[in-house]
Amino acid sequence: MAFALILGEAIFTEALAEQQIPMQIIKDHPAGNSGTFAPPRPWYITENNNVLTMPTFENDYTLELRDEDDNVVYTTYLLAGTTMVILPSTLSGDFELRLVGDSYYYRGYLSL
């Protein structure tokens, strides 16, 4: 995306900055396990023109985009080692981004 600014006779365009999406881990604790966990090191996914760039994962994940009603509007499977995902250009709005593992998921929020 870009926007134009008109000053006198000159037109300046500036690309909108890419989005840094902080990811938070959500764990499903087994029944009876009330142990505490050290907070994980924060990490980010970058979104720029519907392209998600992320660090290399050692595990496979399912990527989900959920709308404000918690409906899954997009899903794809990410193999270990995936570092980029191109989202459909038809997606627009505010979404919860989830990377779902076996007993946990990472969560962040993005606007397209």
RAWOUR-V263038 format. One record per helix or strand. SS is the DSSP state (A for helix, B for strand). FROM is the first residue (numbers start at 1). TO is the last residue. Records with the same first field share a line. If there is no record, write none. Layout:
# RAWOUR-V263038
SS=FROM-TO / FROM-TO
This chain:
# RAWOUR-V263038
B=2-7 / 10-15 / 19-27 / 43-48 / 51-53 / 61-66 / 72-78 / 84-86 / 94-100 / 104-111
